């Protein structure tokens, strides 16, 4: 019964009112927990019976409200256009996604790209996402109205001039206009040459070819840290007329990055190719009307043939944000028929000023880092970066923070603007450390990085020099350990009885392995250990004897022996090694045994190496020699340390890779085609087979479909004579020795269901068009349909894919009268995921005479 009343209301609205809606959008502002203020704006024709002093809004949470038009509205904006505003406050039940929408029966008539527009409801919506983890959100404000004029055969542009107070990233896209129930309007088309810039929002229509009114829908999505936080749809209208006119042109302006506190002063110029035209230059955008602090200024200017104006903005800390501000400049001529425009979007990024007066001072326990707090009250904290050597780095004008390519490491984030110091205890004695500071703002924006300040730590700990494997064995292995006295040992005032202890760490156990005889005893060879399959981990402690008691003085950094691992492959051995030492490892020498002599075969700056062009089945033995030094030259020579010896026999155990698969599905001919090209990569070198696996639906398992035994020459596979093209395919590759890859390169296709009913039929006994039957359909499993008359009463109901309505009332068997009937059909489509239902509705004209 409710469906019938709904259908009846549609018919009444179509009969009772004249044309009405032309454009509109819904914006929102969060004002409390789950509470939002909504502003709904519509643009309507002035002379119409369908005026809306009260309008209904659907909140998307199951509730609908009637909104009163705001005081002072409607307002006249053009020759036959009013703008209407409606405001309301609504509290949603809790976190969730809510689609706030307006559906009004009346669009204006004769919209060219919207068939039968007078009978198509006007629909706009905005999506509110309430997520405590994403924070509060306010939609963009659209500063340019959505009613425009264009010239036939001249380029047209429009920009909504969106300003997002939260600084979220905006993504623009053109979508099909929506109508009944928020569904795409059947038959809606995009004229040729229409496109939109996803970043700036500028809609461009490259030379309209037809006169008339056209409607476009712009979807504006807000993203924050990569997450969608809201969206809105603007439905706008463009009227195309005949005119002999060329648009003006704005001189190109480069995007700008500017440090907060700088006074920006730009000259904006425009000219018109048509002599004698007056050009009006204006600007809109957040900096001119929406930001906190000082607003930018740009006064409207008019000139004959050409014009220039000054854009001025005294930027401040309150303007710093992660995303750029957009200013939209508009040049418009004064043609007597249609005033053409040119648009230019200027992106202005206001960046935080650098932290000043950074100093570093080495102390016994670490390095003290100090700076002057940021001049910006908006700063919420600081990032502390460190590097083990100095770098002369000057960021470019748009580069904030500290890029990873500089080699600096983020070691701490300190919250609070007044925090202006950091004590770094995680440093190694006797090394140089350099620091830089970056201020951070509430939305994640970062300042220009500070200047660099460096300090060398005080050396009071033993200095490890060697953990050199000199014998490889599972039980009789040996490692040579050497160290050096602290650089500033004299400052410790040690007695003649001072000594060292060496400790080895194994899992969670710490074992003392040596006690020295004094400060001159700085070498030790650990024997009878497993160096074949174990890496060894050490540290050294300095002690003194005070009043006959042992007193701990300091401990060295921890250090490990070099440990080598190998794996075989076809005619090669892969080497990988690791170590953890307080000095810098500059390079590694690859040593290979040649009849008892260790020969250097290569030197690398990495920790991996592939020894190629070997002979399968022959054993090869390797060692790694690392070369290193401390950045402050604590040792007199390079530090040389060997790994254990490892032997390996190369063999082919690696499967080939699957070539890149090109795929194509053709619903019309019920076939899927795959092709590939064997590349020159090593991973395809001995490819012999490609196996193709198939499953018709997502929730099923793969089974072998076919094996291509000559993939180098047979490079196309056709899967045809299908009942459905829907299905998933995956591939494996096999080489000459039988190594087979895992399933990979999955490709899935879906069906292309087609189902459409005619909008007219003539059951008049002439044997032509006597029944309502669908046009040729495909991939349809079943259809349930209900057909209503204008009073919302069901006249026909069937579970029949072919419908077969003969124009008679299903119960009374009497002929239904000529007129318009409304249908709602549930179309069950055959899809990759299984049977999916889609609602299709529309009008059928029954004509008997």
TORZAZA-480814 format. One record per residue (C-alpha): x, y, z; residue in three letters. Coordinates in pm, whole numbers, plus 50000, padded with zeros to 5 digits. Each point is the difference from the previous one (the first is absolute). Layout:
BEGIN
XYZALA/...
This chain:
BEGIN
500005000050000UNK/502875023950082UNK/501544994049655UNK/496685007849840UNK/499665032850191UNK/503575008949902UNK/499244993749632UNK/496795020250030UNK/501935029450147UNK/502364999549702UNK/497125001549753UNK/498295028350191UNK/503235020450008UNK/500524995349626UNK/496475011649925UNK/499685028350252UNK/503205020449969UNK/502015017749737UNK/503764996949944UNK/502205010650286UNK/503464988650120UNK/503145008749808UNK/502944994750242UNK/501004995650363UNK/502154983750268UNK/499984990750370UNK/502845011350229UNK/500474991550365UNK/501905011150310UNK/500654979350311UNK/499015019650310UNK/500024972850266UNK/500334962950069UNK/498014983649717UNK/498295033949941UNK/500075018649668UNK/498635032049852UNK/498784994649643UNK/499745027149734UNK/497964989949695UNK/500145023549700UNK/497854997349687UNK/499805021449686UNK/496515002049851UNK/498085017749725UNK/498115030150123UNK/496754995649808UNK/498764966250123UNK/497224985950210UNK/502454976450168UNK/501495024850243UNK/501354983150315UNK/499675020650320UNK/500214966250175UNK/502054970849874UNK/500624964650123UNK/503464986450079UNK/500904963850065UNK/502684997350270UNK/501114965149903UNK/499344985850348UNK/496364991449947UNK/498655034850076UNK/498585026749768UNK/499465036850089UNK/498225029449841UNK/502315030449976UNK/498775035849983UNK/501705023149753UNK/502455023950169UNK/498915036250061UNK/500915022949711UNK/499604972549740UNK/499304994749716UNK/502565024449857UNK/500215011049637UNK/503304989049834UNK/499285001649624UNK/497285009449749UNK/497724970750088UNK/501804983250290UNK/499585001450379UNK/502304985050259UNK/498374983250302UNK/501634991050331UNK/498814975650267UNK/501814993450328UNK/499494974350275UNK/501854983250287UNK/499854962450041UNK/501534975750251UNK/500834965849859UNK/499654968850217UNK/503734992150005UNK/503064992349785UNK/499174988449650UNK/499595010649637UNK/496915021049927UNK/498805011749660UNK/498125032850040UNK/497865005649691UNK/497365021249831UNK/497654985049743UNK/497595024949843UNK/497634990649714UNK/500655029949779UNK/503015006149777UNK/499625025949730UNK/498884988149657UNK/502034995249682UNK/503394991950152UNK/501874987149695UNK/502094972550160UNK/497304988850243UNK/497124982849815UNK/496495010750097UNK/501495022350269UNK/496665014850105UNK/499014965550128UNK/503354992550167UNK/500345008050373UNK/502735024050105UNK/502394981750236UNK/503075011550195UNK/501804984150294UNK/502915003250239UNK/501654971950191UNK/500805005950367UNK/502504975650151UNK/500085000550380UNK/503184982450112UNK/501635009550334UNK/503354988149868UNK/499895024649707UNK/498895030250206UNK/497315025749937UNK/499245011049645UNK/498465029149816UNK/499204998049630UNK/501505024049745UNK/498245033149937UNK/499345006249629UNK/500565037049933UNK/499075001249629UNK/496314995449904UNK/499074970349777UNK/498085019149731UNK/502115008649694UNK/499705010249634UNK/502144987449715UNK/500525008449635UNK/499564974449727UNK/503394990649849UNK/501935018050277UNK/501844984250296UNK/497985001450323UNK/501394997150356UNK/498504998750348UNK/501584995650342UNK/497904996350317UNK/502725018650198UNK/499904975150284UNK/501585009050333UNK/500504973450265UNK/500555015150344UNK/501524967550130UNK/502695000049733UNK/498904966049868UNK/501074989249653UNK/497195004049746UNK/499534976849703UNK/497565010049724UNK/498274977449748UNK/497155002449752UNK/497184975450065UNK/496654993349839UNK/497165021850123UNK/497784982550253UNK/496214997950011UNK/497394977650157UNK/501284983050315UNK/503515013749946UNK/500524977349699UNK/501735011649681UNK/497565016349760UNK/499234975449716UNK/501335012649669UNK/502175027350154UNK/502935008949773UNK/503235019950026UNK/500465023349702UNK/503214995449804UNK/502975019750129UNK/498935002550367UNK/502654992650264UNK/500965010350352UNK/503355005250170UNK/500044976150296UNK/502265022750206UNK/498705035249926UNK/496374992349923UNK/499975020149676UNK/497354986449762UNK/500935005849636UNK/497684995749703UNK/502065001449684UNK/497695018949764UNK/496354990250039UNK/498364991449669UNK/496315002450095UNK/497825027050150UNK/497854994650307UNK/500214992550370UNK/502324972750131UNK/500334986050352UNK/503204986550153UNK/500584983150336UNK/503335005450177UNK/500994976250279UNK/502375016550253UNK/501704975450236UNK/501985009650311UNK/503034979450100UNK/501985002350324UNK/503204979950040UNK/498804978149714UNK/496554993250152UNK/496715011849853UNK/498385023150258UNK/497035013549802UNK/498635009549661UNK/497445022249829UNK/498355001649657UNK/499465033049818UNK/497384998449725UNK/500585029849769UNK/498565013849677UNK/501645015849695UNK/498045018349732UNK/501594999749651UNK/499075027849755UNK/501075011449656UNK/502535028350012UNK/502995013349813UNK/502445004050283UNK/503364987850128UNK/500794996050369UNK/502615021750173UNK/503284984750117UNK/501665002350342UNK/503775001449994UNK/501454967950152UNK/500975001850367UNK/502314974950169UNK/498914983350324UNK/501655015150307UNK/501474987950329UNK/500465027850252UNK/501325001450356UNK/497475011650258UNK/500555036850081UNK/500845009049640UNK/497915026449821UNK/498904986149665UNK/499455025349719UNK/499194986449651UNK/499005017549681UNK/497274981349813UNK/499505008249632UNK/497354991049741UNK/499275010649641UNK/497274994349739UNK/500734990849636UNK/496855018749888UNK/500845036649962UNK/497945024650203UNK/498724974750254UNK/499885010050363UNK/501644973650220UNK/499004996150366UNK/502554982550223UNK/498794985350331UNK/501214974550255UNK/498434975850247UNK/501454974950244UNK/500544992550365UNK/502785025650059UNK/497655027949884UNK/497044992050223UNK/500304969350219UNK/503344997950183UNK/500825011150351UNK/502345029450047UNK/500725024849724UNK/497974994949683UNK/501505003649656UNK/498745028349782UNK/499255002949631UNK/497745027749876UNK/497904994649690UNK/501635018549708UNK/498715008049651UNK/502005009249692UNK/499545003049625UNK/501854972349810UNK/502244992650300UNK/499925003450376UNK/502254994350302UNK/499404998450375UNK/501954994750320UNK/499524969550221UNK/501345007550347UNK/500194978150310UNK/501845005850324UNK/500514963850101UNK/500354989250362UNK/500534969050213UNK/496224994750017UNK/500064993249624UNK/502514971350015UNK/498444967149889UNK/500894967749823UNK/497975005449683UNK/500255030649775UNK/497435027749987UNK/498345005149665UNK/499195034049852UNK/497865000349686UNK/500475029349763UNK/497255006849747UNK/500235022449695UNK/496635007749834UNK/499285020549689UNK/496915021749937UNK/498644985049680UNK/496375010649946UNK/498764964049958UNK/502164977550220UNK/502815011550225UNK/502814974649964UNK/502554993050273UNK/503454986150063UNK/500984984450331UNK/503344994950171UNK/500604981250323UNK/502895011850217UNK/501234976650274UNK/501595017650296UNK/501704978950266UNK/500765018650323UNK/502824982350181UNK/501235003450357UNK/503175020050069UNK/503144981150102UNK/500974994450363UNK/502845023750096UNK/503134999150219UNK/500634962450008UNK/503004990850220UNK/501564967050107UNK/502334992650293UNK/501714966950079UNK/499794987650359UNK/501164968050169UNK/496664982349965UNK/499015013149657UNK/499365031649795UNK/497855029450109UNK/497965014749712UNK/498385034550050UNK/498075024449779UNK/497805030850023UNK/496294991850003UNK/498115007149678UNK/498565034749950UNK/496734983449895UNK/497514994650282UNK/498304973349789UNK/503004976550023UNK/499144968250192UNK/503444984250021UNK/503344992649840UNK/501754971949816UNK/503654993550087UNK/502174985949720UNK/503544986250026UNK/502794990549760UNK/503464985550063UNK/501715025549777UNK/499485035449879UNK/497945008449692UNK/499795033449821UNK/496284998649924UNK/497865029349887UNK/496344991449927UNK/498275015149699UNK/497155024750043UNK/497294973450030UNK/501934973850196UNK/498944996650362UNK/501064975050263UNK/503134979449942UNK/499954976349699UNK/501324964850050UNK/502525003949717UNK/502065022950225UNK/500914970350217UNK/498605016050316UNK/498094977050238UNK/497015010850207UNK/500974991350360UNK/497325017750204UNK/496725019149974UNK/499505024650286UNK/496555014450064UNK/499365035850116UNK/501055033249851UNK/502015009550307UNK/502104968249987UNK/503345012549873UNK/502614974350107UNK/500824963349966UNK/502694978850165UNK/501234972449770UNK/501284970450202UNK/499914975349709UNK/503425010149868UNK/503304981849988UNK/503045015050165UNK/502505016349772UNK/497735005249699UNK/498805031249821UNK/496225006649996UNK/498175027349813UNK/496455011850077UNK/497175019249835UNK/496565009750134UNK/496615002349824UNK/496925016550156UNK/496664982449951UNK/496515014949972UNK/496584985650100UNK/499114986249656UNK/503404983549951UNK/501595028849808UNK/503725003950063UNK/502255030650008UNK/503115006349797UNK/502794979850159UNK/502395018250236UNK/503675005649935UNK/502344971850103UNK/501944997650327UNK/502594972950072UNK/501904987350305UNK/502514972350069UNK/499224978250300UNK/502424997250292UNK/501914966849984UNK/499944981650336UNK/499224964649882UNK/502134972049857UNK/500245001349620UNK/499404966349821UNK/502184994649693UNK/499724963449900UNK/497734969750012UNK/501914981149729UNK/499204963649925UNK/503414983649952UNK/498904963750001UNK/496714984849886UNK/498864968650180UNK/496914986450174UNK/501894995050331UNK/503615012049960UNK/499315033949843UNK/501955031450097UNK/499215037350006UNK/502625027250053UNK/498735028750220UNK/501845033250031UNK/499125033350157UNK/501525033550091UNK/500145021250315UNK/497465028650021UNK/501175031949829UNK/499435020750315UNK/501184973250244UNK/502235024950184UNK/496905019650108UNK/498794969450194UNK/502924999950251UNK/500374962149996UNK/502444981250223UNK/502704976449878UNK/497694970950088UNK/497365008749737UNK/499084971149765UNK/497504987849739UNK/497454972149985UNK/498594985449675UNK/496434986549996UNK/498224979249737UNK/496235002049952UNK/498294967949889UNK/496215001449986UNK/499035012950348UNK/503244989050165UNK/503055021950064UNK/503294982150064UNK/503355014950103UNK/502654985349768UNK/503145019450094UNK/501525022950267UNK/503025020749896UNK/503175004650203UNK/499885037849971UNK/499405029249770UNK/502724989149756UNK/498464965649952UNK/497565007549715UNK/499954968249789UNK/498384966050049UNK/499354969649781UNK/496904980150085UNK/500514963049920UNK/498064967449994UNK/496775016249877UNK/497534993949717UNK/500795024849726UNK/498554978449722UNK/496305006250074UNK/499975026350278UNK/500545037650005UNK/501695013850313UNK/499005031350191UNK/502265018750248UNK/500535030550218UNK/502955011650214UNK/499845015850347UNK/502595021550177UNK/500534995450375UNK/502235015650266UNK/501004989650352UNK/499035025650262UNK/500554992050370UNK/500474963449907UNK/496604999249825UNK/499264995749632UNK/498285031049860UNK/498284999949659UNK/501155029749790UNK/498544996549648UNK/498884976049732UNK/500774998449629UNK/497414998949726UNK/498904964849909UNK/501524983849692UNK/499554968249797UNK/502204978549782UNK/499315000149627UNK/497624971649914UNK/499594986949645UNK/497044980649857UNK/499794984849652UNK/497334984449779UNK/500374981449670UNK/498425009249668UNK/500444990649637UNK/503725005149921UNK/500345024550286UNK/500315003750376UNK/498185027450190UNK/501965014950290UNK/498575020550285UNK/501785011350314UNK/499395021450305UNK/501835015550288UNK/499255025450270UNK/502925021950103UNK/500465035550135UNK/502345009749716UNK/499035007449639UNK/500424971149756UNK/501165016849680UNK/500194969849770UNK/500144962149990UNK/502424977949805UNK/498634967249859UNK/502624972550046UNK/499764966349821UNK/502224969750058UNK/502204990349705UNK/501834967750084UNK/500815011550355UNK/500615036849917UNK/497395026350083UNK/499585022949698UNK/498085032849995UNK/497394997749723UNK/498195033050065UNK/499545029450240UNK/496535013550077UNK/498345026650219UNK/496994978150078UNK/499364969150214UNK/499104976249719UNK/501644986449687UNK/499244975149721UNK/502914979449868UNK/498974991149645UNK/501194978849707UNK/500804970250221UNK/499764962949919UNK/497094980950151UNK/501034971050227UNK/503435014150099UNK/500645012750354UNK/501115036350053UNK/501215014450333UNK/499775036550110UNK/500995024850272UNK/499155036850043UNK/502575026050106UNK/498475032550128UNK/501965032649998UNK/498945027250243UNK/501035029350215UNK/498615023350264UNK/498805033649873UNK/502335017550246UNK/502984978049907UNK/500294982850338UNK/502154973049840UNK/503195006449811UNK/499204976049715UNK/497014984349826UNK/498194974450212UNK/500154966249821UNK/497644972250105UNK/499274966849831UNK/496894978950002UNK/500024962350039UNK/500544977649696UNK/496904987149820UNK/499924974949713UNK/497154995649752UNK/499194979749687UNK/498025019049733UNK/496944982949856UNK/496785010949832UNK/497305000750272UNK/498325032849907UNK/496884998749784UNK/499675023749705UNK/497785030550022UNK/496725002749811UNK/500215024849710UNK/497835030950011UNK/496514989449894UNK/497855021749773UNK/496304992050023UNK/496765009549824UNK/496394989850062UNK/497285002649734UNK/496454996950133UNK/498515002749651UNK/501804969049869UNK/500284980950331UNK/503754996050000UNK/503055009550206UNK/503415004649839UNK/503484999350160UNK/503365007849846UNK/503585004050117UNK/503475008449877UNK/503044981450130UNK/502375027050122UNK/503764998750031UNK/500024998350379UNK/502064972550166UNK/496874987550174UNK/498574989249662UNK/503244984949873UNK/499014963250004UNK/496215002949990UNK/498394969049846UNK/496324999950105UNK/497295024750098UNK/497064984550183UNK/496675018450012UNK/497614994150292UNK/496355010350005UNK/497055004350234UNK/496585012749886UNK/499125017450329UNK/501935017750274UNK/499104975750277UNK/501204969049812UNK/503434983549976UNK/502275001549699UNK/500294969949770UNK/502404994649711UNK/498525012749673UNK/502854993649759UNK/503804998849969UNK/501825018849724UNK/503004977949917UNK/501625023649749UNK/499515034250165UNK/502795016749804UNK/498204995449668UNK/496444993050113UNK/499395033750168UNK/496205002949986UNK/497294980150179UNK/496335003349909UNK/497354988150245UNK/496825000649793UNK/496594983749960UNK/499215011550353UNK/496595002650157UNK/501405028250212UNK/503195020449967UNK/500065004450379UNK/502854981350165UNK/503495002650146UNK/503234987649846UNK/503414994850154UNK/503294988249855UNK/503114979750086UNK/503294996349816UNK/502154968549982UNK/503664997349898UNK/502064972749835UNK/500794982050328UNK/496425000450126UNK/500065030050235UNK/496485014450004UNK/499075034750127UNK/497135008250232UNK/496655011149857UNK/500345036449902UNK/498805027249760UNK/496344994750095UNK/497565014749747UNK/496255001750069UNK/497215009349758UNK/496385007650072UNK/496964996049779UNK/498395030049831UNK/496314995450079UNK/497545017349766UNK/496325004350078UNK/497775028149874UNK/496255003749955UNK/498305021149730UNK/498255032150107UNK/497014994949769UNK/497794971149876UNK/496744997849801UNK/497724970550093UNK/497365009349736UNK/499594966349829UNK/502165006649693UNK/502454972550102UNK/502785025850029UNK/501525010550334UNK/497184982450186UNK/502054990450307UNK/502495017050229UNK/503164980249929UNK/503575010250078UNK/502495008449733UNK/502584972249938UNK/501544992550339UNK/503044981650122UNK/501384985550325UNK/496615002850173UNK/498944971650232UNK/496445011650080UNK/497795030950032UNK/497195009150241UNK/497905029749884UNK/497105020750134UNK/498115024849779UNK/497925028350156UNK/497385023749863UNK/500025037250078UNK/498094994050324UNK/502714977150134UNK/497994967949950UNK/501674968349871UNK/498584989749663UNK/502524972949917UNK/502484979350199UNK/502184972049866UNK/503104979050058UNK/500834998949632UNK/503215010149833UNK/498035008749683UNK/497295019450194UNK/497274992549737UNK/497475025950120UNK/497125002149752UNK/498585032850131UNK/497264983650208UNK/499365002850372UNK/501384968250150UNK/497054994550235UNK/496995013649806UNK/501354989249656UNK/498605032749865UNK/501995021449758UNK/501915027850170UNK/499405034549860UNK/502535019249796UNK/502425019550214UNK/503254999650192UNK/500854970850230UNK/502894996850242UNK/501994967950051UNK/502434987650264UNK/502024969449893UNK/502504979350199UNK/502514987949744UNK/502144970950122UNK/503285001449810UNK/502594972849951UNK/503225014250142UNK/503494988350093UNK/499025000350368UNK/496754981149929UNK/496465012649947UNK/499695037350076UNK/496735019250002UNK/499495034349845UNK/496895021650018UNK/498845014049665UNK/497075024149981UNK/498435022249740UNK/496865009349804UNK/498084980949733UNK/497535017949770UNK/497034977849909UNK/498415011749673UNK/496884983049862UNK/498925024649728UNK/
